Amino acid sequence: ARHAEITQQTGVAIYFCDPHSPWQRGSNENINGLMRQYLPKGTDLSVHSQEQLNAIALELNMRPRKRFDFKCPIEGMGEVMQEAMAMRHHAPASNQ
């Protein structure tokens, strides 16, 4: 709901796919398929504990992905965070 504000503050453009167009959401549809290995479509998530859901999320995030040069998403996120911290550490102080 605050996509315009997020775009303005971060410079990251946010795009919306057309309804009923799964080909526009390839990565999302791939993740849905992976999740269905654990939780079939229509599963009532309230019957699963948060610990069970966290374990599924961790397993999916530890799975290597071709799109990440066969690194797992957690590795990729760690690298991005390290780069961001390095940039922040080396950024000149602002004069306010």
C-alpha positions in Angstrom: 0.0 0.0 0.0 3.0 2.3 0.5 4.8 1.3 -2.7 5.2 4.9 -3.9 6.7 6.0 -0.6 9.1 3.0 -0.6 10.2 3.8 -4.2 10.7 7.5 -3.3 12.8 6.7 -0.2 14.9 3.9 -1.6 15.0 4.5 -5.3 13.9 0.9 -5.8 11.1 0.7 -8.4 8.2 -1.6 -7.5 6.3 -3.4 -10.3 2.9 -5.2 -10.2 2.0 -8.1 -12.4 -1.2 -8.4 -14.3 -3.9 -10.6 -12.7 -4.0 -14.2 -13.9 -0.5 -13.9 -15.5 1.8 -16.4 -13.8 4.4 -16.0 -16.6 5.1 -12.5 -15.2 5.9 -13.9 -11.8 8.4 -16.7 -12.7 10.4 -16.5 -9.5 7.3 -16.4 -7.3 5.7 -19.3 -9.1 8.9 -21.3 -8.7 8.9 -20.7 -4.9 5.2 -21.7 -4.8 6.1 -25.0 -6.4 8.9 -25.6 -4.0 6.7 -24.8 -1.0 4.1 -27.2 -2.2 6.6 -30.0 -1.7 6.0 -29.4 2.0 2.5 -27.8 2.1 0.0 -28.8 -0.6 -2.1 -26.1 -2.2 -5.0 -25.3 0.1 -3.2 -26.4 3.3 -4.5 -24.8 6.5 -1.3 -23.2 7.9 -2.9 -22.8 11.4 -2.5 -26.6 12.0 1.3 -26.2 11.7 3.4 -24.6 14.5 5.6 -21.6 13.9 8.6 -23.8 14.5 7.5 -26.2 11.7 6.9 -23.3 9.3 10.3 -21.8 10.2 12.0 -25.1 9.5 10.4 -25.2 6.1 11.5 -21.6 5.4 15.0 -22.4 6.5 15.2 -25.5 4.3 14.0 -23.5 1.3 16.5 -20.7 2.0 19.3 -23.2 2.3 18.6 -24.7 -1.1 21.0 -23.7 -3.9 19.4 -21.8 -6.8 20.6 -21.6 -10.4 19.5 -18.0 -10.5 22.0 -17.2 -7.7 24.9 -19.1 -9.4 24.1 -22.1 -7.4 24.4 -20.3 -4.1 21.6 -20.5 -1.6 19.5 -17.4 -0.9 20.9 -17.1 2.7 24.5 -16.9 1.2 23.4 -14.3 -1.3 21.7 -12.2 1.4 24.8 -12.5 3.6 27.0 -11.2 0.8 24.6 -8.3 0.0 24.5 -7.4 3.7 28.3 -7.5 4.0 28.6 -5.2 0.9 26.1 -2.8 2.4 27.9 -2.7 5.7 31.2 -2.1 4.0 29.8 0.7 1.9 28.2 2.3 5.0 31.4 1.9 7.0 33.5 3.6 4.2 30.9 6.3 3.4 32.0 9.9 4.2 30.3 11.4 7.2 27.6 13.9 6.4 27.9 17.5 7.6 24.7 18.2 9.4 
